[in-house]
């Protein structure tokens, strides 16, 4: 009879572990909202700067794309962490 209780204990702990993995993965995706906000700030700054100095549009666009790429890298790292948590 004691073996049945041990089996049930292990089974329910394994089931809880899977549920906690899902919760952790969901919480880890909160960083994606920061990435979206950061990208919005980057292009907001680009539009403001081009409106003030249109002759610098080409250089400013290159800087904006660099900032976009670096900010998007954070999103890719977040997704990588989520997959590491889940699997």
Backbone atoms as SQL, in Angstrom:
CREATE TABLE atoms (id INTEGER PRIMARY KEY, chain TEXT, resi INTEGER, resn TEXT, atom TEXT, x REAL, y REAL, z REAL);
INSERT INTO atoms VALUES
  (1, 'A', 1, 'UNK', 'N', 0.824, -1.197, 0.000),
  (2, 'A', 1, 'UNK', 'CA', 0.000, 0.000, 0.000),
  (3, 'A', 1, 'UNK', 'C', 0.867, 1.259, 0.000),
  (4, 'A', 2, 'UNK', 'N', 2.003, 1.178, 0.661),
  (5, 'A', 2, 'UNK', 'CA', 2.879, 2.340, 0.707),
  (6, 'A', 2, 'UNK', 'C', 3.454, 2.685, -0.652),
  (7, 'A', 3, 'UNK', 'N', 3.661, 1.650, -1.513),
  (8, 'A', 3, 'UNK', 'CA', 4.179, 1.892, -2.850),
  (9, 'A', 3, 'UNK', 'C', 3.227, 2.699, -3.708),
  (10, 'A', 4, 'UNK', 'N', 1.916, 2.495, -3.489),
  (11, 'A', 4, 'UNK', 'CA', 0.913, 3.243, -4.248),
  (12, 'A', 4, 'UNK', 'C', 0.981, 4.724, -3.894),
  (13, 'A', 5, 'UNK', 'N', 1.146, 5.009, -2.613),
  (14, 'A', 5, 'UNK', 'CA', 1.240, 6.407, -2.189),
  (15, 'A', 5, 'UNK', 'C', 2.490, 7.079, -2.738),
  (16, 'A', 6, 'UNK', 'N', 3.584, 6.345, -2.764),
  (17, 'A', 6, 'UNK', 'CA', 4.819, 6.912, -3.315),
  (18, 'A', 6, 'UNK', 'C', 4.642, 7.184, -4.809),
  (19, 'A', 7, 'UNK', 'N', 4.013, 6.234, -5.524),
  (20, 'A', 7, 'UNK', 'CA', 3.765, 6.443, -6.946),
  (21, 'A', 7, 'UNK', 'C', 2.884, 7.662, -7.190),
  (22, 'A', 8, 'UNK', 'N', 1.822, 7.810, -6.420),
  (23, 'A', 8, 'UNK', 'CA', 0.936, 8.962, -6.575),
  (24, 'A', 8, 'UNK', 'C', 1.650, 10.262, -6.242),
  (25, 'A', 9, 'UNK', 'N', 2.496, 10.229, -5.213),
  (26, 'A', 9, 'UNK', 'CA', 3.260, 11.419, -4.838),
  (27, 'A', 9, 'UNK', 'C', 4.183, 11.844, -5.976),
  (28, 'A', 10, 'UNK', 'N', 4.882, 10.878, -6.565),
  (29, 'A', 10, 'UNK', 'CA', 5.795, 11.187, -7.668),
  (30, 'A', 10, 'UNK', 'C', 5.010, 11.670, -8.889),
  (31, 'A', 11, 'UNK', 'N', 3.863, 11.037, -9.167),
  (32, 'A', 11, 'UNK', 'CA', 3.056, 11.423, -10.319),
  (33, 'A', 11, 'UNK', 'C', 2.544, 12.847, -10.179),
  (34, 'A', 12, 'UNK', 'N', 2.022, 13.185, -9.010),
  (35, 'A', 12, 'UNK', 'CA', 1.483, 14.534, -8.837),
  (36, 'A', 12, 'UNK', 'C', 2.585, 15.586, -8.802),
  (37, 'A', 13, 'UNK', 'N', 3.753, 15.251, -8.277),
  (38, 'A', 13, 'UNK', 'CA', 4.871, 16.204, -8.325),
  (39, 'A', 13, 'UNK', 'C', 5.322, 16.427, -9.760),
  (40, 'A', 14, 'UNK', 'N', 5.324, 15.375, -10.587),
  (41, 'A', 14, 'UNK', 'CA', 5.694, 15.526, -11.997),
  (42, 'A', 14, 'UNK', 'C', 4.666, 16.384, -12.717),
  (43, 'A', 15, 'UNK', 'N', 3.393, 16.170, -12.408),
  (44, 'A', 15, 'UNK', 'CA', 2.336, 16.959, -13.028),
  (45, 'A', 15, 'UNK', 'C', 2.445, 18.432, -12.606),
  (46, 'A', 16, 'UNK', 'N', 2.748, 18.678, -11.343),
  (47, 'A', 16, 'UNK', 'CA', 2.916, 20.057, -10.871),
  (48, 'A', 16, 'UNK', 'C', 4.128, 20.703, -11.519),
  (49, 'A', 17, 'UNK', 'N', 5.176, 19.938, -11.753),
  (50, 'A', 17, 'UNK', 'CA', 6.362, 20.482, -12.403),
  (51, 'A', 17, 'UNK', 'C', 6.021, 20.978, -13.807),
  (52, 'A', 18, 'UNK', 'N', 5.222, 20.217, -14.539),
  (53, 'A', 18, 'UNK', 'CA', 4.823, 20.639, -15.876),
  (54, 'A', 18, 'UNK', 'C', 3.972, 21.910, -15.812),
  (55, 'A', 19, 'UNK', 'N', 3.105, 21.998, -14.823),
  (56, 'A', 19, 'UNK', 'CA', 2.277, 23.200, -14.689),
  (57, 'A', 19, 'UNK', 'C', 3.116, 24.410, -14.330),
  (58, 'A', 20, 'UNK', 'N', 4.084, 24.227, -13.464),
  (59, 'A', 20, 'UNK', 'CA', 4.946, 25.344, -13.084),
  (60, 'A', 20, 'UNK', 'C', 5.841, 25.774, -14.245),
  (61, 'A', 21, 'UNK', 'N', 6.207, 24.830, -15.104),
  (62, 'A', 21, 'UNK', 'CA', 6.962, 25.202, -16.310),
  (63, 'A', 21, 'UNK', 'C', 6.134, 26.123, -17.199),
  (64, 'A', 22, 'UNK', 'N', 4.852, 25.805, -17.343),
  (65, 'A', 22, 'UNK', 'CA', 3.974, 26.653, -18.162),
  (66, 'A', 22, 'UNK', 'C', 3.834, 28.050, -17.554),
  (67, 'A', 23, 'UNK', 'N', 3.702, 28.117, -16.247),
  (68, 'A', 23, 'UNK', 'CA', 3.589, 29.418, -15.582),
  (69, 'A', 23, 'UNK', 'C', 4.880, 30.208, -15.760),
  (70, 'A', 24, 'UNK', 'N', 6.016, 29.555, -15.596),
  (71, 'A', 24, 'UNK', 'CA', 7.304, 30.229, -15.769),
  (72, 'A', 24, 'UNK', 'C', 7.506, 30.723, -17.185),
  (73, 'A', 25, 'UNK', 'N', 7.097, 29.924, -18.155),
  (74, 'A', 25, 'UNK', 'CA', 7.228, 30.346, -19.553),
  (75, 'A', 25, 'UNK', 'C', 6.325, 31.539, -19.839),
  (76, 'A', 26, 'UNK', 'N', 5.137, 31.538, -19.276),
  (77, 'A', 26, 'UNK', 'CA', 4.234, 32.678, -19.458),
  (78, 'A', 26, 'UNK', 'C', 4.782, 33.940, -18.833),
  (79, 'A', 27, 'UNK', 'N', 5.378, 33.799, -17.653),
  (80, 'A', 27, 'UNK', 'CA', 5.961, 34.974, -17.001),
  (81, 'A', 27, 'UNK', 'C', 7.194, 35.473, -17.737),
  (82, 'A', 28, 'UNK', 'N', 7.934, 34.557, -18.358),
  (83, 'A', 28, 'UNK', 'CA', 9.138, 34.972, -19.082),
  (84, 'A', 28, 'UNK', 'C', 8.790, 35.786, -20.325),
  (85, 'A', 29, 'UNK', 'N', 7.608, 35.591, -20.877),
  (86, 'A', 29, 'UNK', 'CA', 7.240, 36.336, -22.073),
  (87, 'A', 29, 'UNK', 'C', 6.849, 37.779, -21.772),
  (88, 'A', 30, 'UNK', 'N', 6.826, 38.154, -20.516),
  (89, 'A', 30, 'UNK', 'CA', 6.555, 39.552, -20.163),
  (90, 'A', 30, 'UNK', 'C', 7.629, 40.467, -20.757),
  (91, 'A', 31, 'UNK', 'N', 8.828, 39.940, -20.937),
  (92, 'A', 31, 'UNK', 'CA', 9.907, 40.748, -21.529),
  (93, 'A', 31, 'UNK', 'C', 9.575, 41.189, -22.950),
  (94, 'A', 32, 'UNK', 'N', 8.689, 40.460, -23.623),
  (95, 'A', 32, 'UNK', 'CA', 8.344, 40.838, -24.991),
  (96, 'A', 32, 'UNK', 'C', 7.577, 42.152, -25.039),
  (97, 'A', 33, 'UNK', 'N', 6.861, 42.480, -23.982),
  (98, 'A', 33, 'UNK', 'CA', 6.180, 43.784, -23.967),
  (99, 'A', 33, 'UNK', 'C', 7.205, 44.918, -23.892),
  (100, 'A', 34, 'UNK', 'N', 8.283, 44.706, -23.188),
  (101, 'A', 34, 'UNK', 'CA', 9.350, 45.706, -23.149),
  (102, 'A', 34, 'UNK', 'C', 10.029, 45.874, -24.488),
  (103, 'A', 35, 'UNK', 'N', 10.153, 44.784, -25.215),
  (104, 'A', 35, 'UNK', 'CA', 10.763, 44.857, -26.550),
  (105, 'A', 35, 'UNK', 'C', 9.876, 45.677, -27.482),
  (106, 'A', 36, 'UNK', 'N', 8.577, 45.443, -27.439),
  (107, 'A', 36, 'UNK', 'CA', 7.662, 46.225, -28.273),
  (108, 'A', 36, 'UNK', 'C', 7.697, 47.696, -27.937),
  (109, 'A', 37, 'UNK', 'N', 7.761, 47.997, -26.655),
  (110, 'A', 37, 'UNK', 'CA', 7.849, 49.396, -26.228),
  (111, 'A', 37, 'UNK', 'C', 9.163, 50.017, -26.690),
  (112, 'A', 38, 'UNK', 'N', 10.248, 49.273, -26.576),
  (113, 'A', 38, 'UNK', 'CA', 11.553, 49.785, -27.012),
  (114, 'A', 38, 'UNK', 'C', 11.600, 50.077, -28.497),
  (115, 'A', 39, 'UNK', 'N', 11.020, 49.191, -29.293),
  (116, 'A', 39, 'UNK', 'CA', 10.994, 49.417, -30.741),
  (117, 'A', 39, 'UNK', 'C', 10.156, 50.648, -31.070),
  (118, 'A', 40, 'UNK', 'N', 9.065, 50.819, -30.343),
  (119, 'A', 40, 'UNK', 'CA', 8.246, 52.015, -30.547),
  (120, 'A', 40, 'UNK', 'C', 9.005, 53.283, -30.220),
  (121, 'A', 41, 'UNK', 'N', 9.783, 53.265, -29.137),
  (122, 'A', 41, 'UNK', 'CA', 10.584, 54.438, -28.768),
  (123, 'A', 41, 'UNK', 'C', 11.668, 54.721, -29.812),
  (124, 'A', 42, 'UNK', 'N', 12.251, 53.679, -30.364),
  (125, 'A', 42, 'UNK', 'CA', 13.304, 53.867, -31.363),
  (126, 'A', 42, 'UNK', 'C', 12.757, 54.596, -32.586),
  (127, 'A', 43, 'UNK', 'N', 11.647, 54.108, -33.096),
  (128, 'A', 43, 'UNK', 'CA', 11.112, 54.728, -34.311),
  (129, 'A', 43, 'UNK', 'C', 10.427, 56.056, -34.023),
  (130, 'A', 44, 'UNK', 'N', 9.958, 56.254, -32.805),
  (131, 'A', 44, 'UNK', 'CA', 9.463, 57.575, -32.409),
  (132, 'A', 44, 'UNK', 'C', 10.608, 58.588, -32.445),
  (133, 'A', 45, 'UNK', 'N', 11.755, 58.193, -31.903),
  (134, 'A', 45, 'UNK', 'CA', 12.924, 59.072, -31.935),
  (135, 'A', 45, 'UNK', 'C', 13.399, 59.328, -33.355),
  (136, 'A', 46, 'UNK', 'N', 13.305, 58.302, -34.213),
  (137, 'A', 46, 'UNK', 'CA', 13.690, 58.489, -35.610),
  (138, 'A', 46, 'UNK', 'C', 12.799, 59.524, -36.290),
  (139, 'A', 47, 'UNK', 'N', 11.500, 59.409, -36.104),
  (140, 'A', 47, 'UNK', 'CA', 10.587, 60.363, -36.736),
  (141, 'A', 47, 'UNK', 'C', 10.794, 61.784, -36.218),
  (142, 'A', 48, 'UNK', 'N', 11.034, 61.918, -34.914),
  (143, 'A', 48, 'UNK', 'CA', 11.300, 63.243, -34.351),
  (144, 'A', 48, 'UNK', 'C', 12.586, 63.840, -34.920),
  (145, 'A', 49, 'UNK', 'N', 13.629, 63.019, -35.001),
  (146, 'A', 49, 'UNK', 'CA', 14.914, 63.524, -35.493),
  (147, 'A', 49, 'UNK', 'C', 14.854, 63.877, -36.970),
  (148, 'A', 50, 'UNK', 'N', 14.159, 63.074, -37.759),
  (149, 'A', 50, 'UNK', 'CA', 14.057, 63.376, -39.197),
  (150, 'A', 50, 'UNK', 'C', 13.200, 64.622, -39.408),
  (151, 'A', 51, 'UNK', 'N', 12.194, 64.822, -38.569),
  (152, 'A', 51, 'UNK', 'CA', 11.366, 66.023, -38.699),
  (153, 'A', 51, 'UNK', 'C', 12.173, 67.280, -38.384),
  (154, 'A', 52, 'UNK', 'N', 13.132, 67.167, -37.457),
  (155, 'A', 52, 'UNK', 'CA', 13.947, 68.335, -37.097),
  (156, 'A', 52, 'UNK', 'C', 15.079, 68.576, -38.087),
  (157, 'A', 53, 'UNK', 'N', 15.633, 67.478, -38.642),
  (158, 'A', 53, 'UNK', 'CA', 16.776, 67.617, -39.547),
  (159, 'A', 53, 'UNK', 'C', 16.642, 66.609, -40.692),
  (160, 'A', 54, 'UNK', 'N', 15.885, 66.933, -41.723),
  (161, 'A', 54, 'UNK', 'CA', 15.649, 65.968, -42.814),
  (162, 'A', 54, 'UNK', 'C', 16.896, 65.567, -43.588),
  (163, 'A', 55, 'UNK', 'N', 17.908, 66.403, -43.585),
  (164, 'A', 55, 'UNK', 'CA', 19.111, 66.060, -44.356),
  (165, 'A', 55, 'UNK', 'C', 19.884, 64.888, -43.734),
  (166, 'A', 56, 'UNK', 'N', 19.639, 64.584, -42.480),
  (167, 'A', 56, 'UNK', 'CA', 20.321, 63.479, -41.793),
  (168, 'A', 56, 'UNK', 'C', 19.496, 62.190, -41.814),
  (169, 'A', 57, 'UNK', 'N', 18.461, 62.135, -42.633),
  (170, 'A', 57, 'UNK', 'CA', 17.526, 61.005, -42.605),
  (171, 'A', 57, 'UNK', 'C', 18.216, 59.668, -42.869),
  (172, 'A', 58, 'UNK', 'N', 19.136, 59.630, -43.822),
  (173, 'A', 58, 'UNK', 'CA', 19.802, 58.362, -44.179),
  (174, 'A', 58, 'UNK', 'C', 20.635, 57.829, -43.013),
  (175, 'A', 59, 'UNK', 'N', 21.417, 58.688, -42.389),
  (176, 'A', 59, 'UNK', 'CA', 22.263, 58.271, -41.262),
  (177, 'A', 59, 'UNK', 'C', 21.398, 57.863, -40.072),
  (178, 'A', 60, 'UNK', 'N', 20.366, 58.649, -39.810),
  (179, 'A', 60, 'UNK', 'CA', 19.491, 58.340, -38.677),
  (180, 'A', 60, 'UNK', 'C', 18.739, 57.032, -38.890),
  (181, 'A', 61, 'UNK', 'N', 18.361, 56.751, -40.118),
  (182, 'A', 61, 'UNK', 'CA', 17.675, 55.498, -40.406),
  (183, 'A', 61, 'UNK', 'C', 18.591, 54.309, -40.152),
  (184, 'A', 62, 'UNK', 'N', 19.869, 54.456, -40.524),
  (185, 'A', 62, 'UNK', 'CA', 20.823, 53.372, -40.246),
  (186, 'A', 62, 'UNK', 'C', 20.960, 53.127, -38.753),
  (187, 'A', 63, 'UNK', 'N', 21.021, 54.189, -37.959),
  (188, 'A', 63, 'UNK', 'CA', 21.091, 54.029, -36.505),
  (189, 'A', 63, 'UNK', 'C', 19.811, 53.406, -35.950),
  (190, 'A', 64, 'UNK', 'N', 18.683, 53.773, -36.523),
  (191, 'A', 64, 'UNK', 'CA', 17.414, 53.213, -36.064),
  (192, 'A', 64, 'UNK', 'C', 17.337, 51.718, -36.354),
  (193, 'A', 65, 'UNK', 'N', 17.812, 51.320, -37.514),
  (194, 'A', 65, 'UNK', 'CA', 17.809, 49.890, -37.851),
  (195, 'A', 65, 'UNK', 'C', 18.748, 49.119, -36.924),
  (196, 'A', 66, 'UNK', 'N', 19.887, 49.707, -36.596),
  (197, 'A', 66, 'UNK', 'CA', 20.799, 49.065, -35.650),
  (198, 'A', 66, 'UNK', 'C', 20.125, 48.913, -34.286),
  (199, 'A', 67, 'UNK', 'N', 19.469, 49.965, -33.824),
  (200, 'A', 67, 'UNK', 'CA', 18.755, 49.887, -32.546),
  (201, 'A', 67, 'UNK', 'C', 17.629, 48.881, -32.584),
  (202, 'A', 68, 'UNK', 'N', 16.929, 48.817, -33.713),
  (203, 'A', 68, 'UNK', 'CA', 15.862, 47.837, -33.869),
  (204, 'A', 68, 'UNK', 'C', 16.415, 46.419, -33.785),
  (205, 'A', 69, 'UNK', 'N', 17.534, 46.173, -34.443),
  (206, 'A', 69, 'UNK', 'CA', 18.126, 44.833, -34.444),
  (207, 'A', 69, 'UNK', 'C', 18.575, 44.420, -33.046),
  (208, 'A', 70, 'UNK', 'N', 19.178, 45.347, -32.329),
  (209, 'A', 70, 'UNK', 'CA', 19.631, 45.022, -30.976),
  (210, 'A', 70, 'UNK', 'C', 18.456, 44.793, -30.025),
  (211, 'A', 71, 'UNK', 'N', 17.398, 45.573, -30.203),
  (212, 'A', 71, 'UNK', 'CA', 16.215, 45.388, -29.370),
  (213, 'A', 71, 'UNK', 'C', 15.515, 44.086, -29.718),
  (214, 'A', 72, 'UNK', 'N', 15.472, 43.756, -30.983),
  (215, 'A', 72, 'UNK', 'CA', 14.831, 42.506, -31.403),
  (216, 'A', 72, 'UNK', 'C', 15.636, 41.297, -30.924),
  (217, 'A', 73, 'UNK', 'N', 16.940, 41.455, -30.741),
  (218, 'A', 73, 'UNK', 'CA', 17.759, 40.360, -30.206),
  (219, 'A', 73, 'UNK', 'C', 17.299, 39.980, -28.805),
  (220, 'A', 74, 'UNK', 'N', 16.857, 40.956, -28.035),
  (221, 'A', 74, 'UNK', 'CA', 16.347, 40.663, -26.694),
  (222, 'A', 74, 'UNK', 'C', 15.109, 39.782, -26.793),
  (223, 'A', 75, 'UNK', 'N', 14.266, 40.040, -27.786),
  (224, 'A', 75, 'UNK', 'CA', 13.082, 39.197, -27.984),
  (225, 'A', 75, 'UNK', 'C', 13.488, 37.771, -28.332),
  (226, 'A', 76, 'UNK', 'N', 14.507, 37.622, -29.161),
  (227, 'A', 76, 'UNK', 'CA', 14.963, 36.280, -29.510),
  (228, 'A', 76, 'UNK', 'C', 15.564, 35.567, -28.308),
  (229, 'A', 77, 'UNK', 'N', 16.289, 36.290, -27.466),
  (230, 'A', 77, 'UNK', 'CA', 16.820, 35.680, -26.240),
  (231, 'A', 77, 'UNK', 'C', 15.687, 35.254, -25.316),
  (232, 'A', 78, 'UNK', 'N', 14.641, 36.068, -25.247),
  (233, 'A', 78, 'UNK', 'CA', 13.490, 35.729, -24.406),
  (234, 'A', 78, 'UNK', 'C', 12.824, 34.454, -24.898),
  (235, 'A', 79, 'UNK', 'N', 12.632, 34.354, -26.202),
  (236, 'A', 79, 'UNK', 'CA', 12.001, 33.155, -26.751),
  (237, 'A', 79, 'UNK', 'C', 12.888, 31.934, -26.516),
  (238, 'A', 80, 'UNK', 'N', 14.200, 32.113, -26.605),
  (239, 'A', 80, 'UNK', 'CA', 15.115, 31.008, -26.334),
  (240, 'A', 80, 'UNK', 'C', 14.988, 30.541, -24.882),
  (241, 'A', 81, 'UNK', 'N', 14.900, 31.482, -23.949),
  (242, 'A', 81, 'UNK', 'CA', 14.752, 31.128, -22.536),
  (243, 'A', 81, 'UNK', 'C', 13.432, 30.410, -22.293),
  (244, 'A', 82, 'UNK', 'N', 12.364, 30.868, -22.959),
  (245, 'A', 82, 'UNK', 'CA', 11.060, 30.214, -22.801),
  (246, 'A', 82, 'UNK', 'C', 11.140, 28.765, -23.281),
  (247, 'A', 83, 'UNK', 'N', 11.785, 28.537, -24.416),
  (248, 'A', 83, 'UNK', 'CA', 11.902, 27.167, -24.909),
  (249, 'A', 83, 'UNK', 'C', 12.791, 26.323, -23.995),
  (250, 'A', 84, 'UNK', 'N', 13.812, 26.925, -23.401),
  (251, 'A', 84, 'UNK', 'CA', 14.633, 26.179, -22.445),
  (252, 'A', 84, 'UNK', 'C', 13.826, 25.802, -21.210),
  (253, 'A', 85, 'UNK', 'N', 12.938, 26.678, -20.773),
  (254, 'A', 85, 'UNK', 'CA', 12.096, 26.370, -19.622),
  (255, 'A', 85, 'UNK', 'C', 11.127, 25.238, -19.951),
  (256, 'A', 86, 'UNK', 'N', 10.528, 25.307, -21.137),
  (257, 'A', 86, 'UNK', 'CA', 9.504, 24.318, -21.490),
  (258, 'A', 86, 'UNK', 'C', 10.091, 22.948, -21.812),
  (259, 'A', 87, 'UNK', 'N', 11.222, 22.924, -22.487),
  (260, 'A', 87, 'UNK', 'CA', 11.759, 21.632, -22.915),
  (261, 'A', 87, 'UNK', 'C', 13.063, 21.364, -22.239);
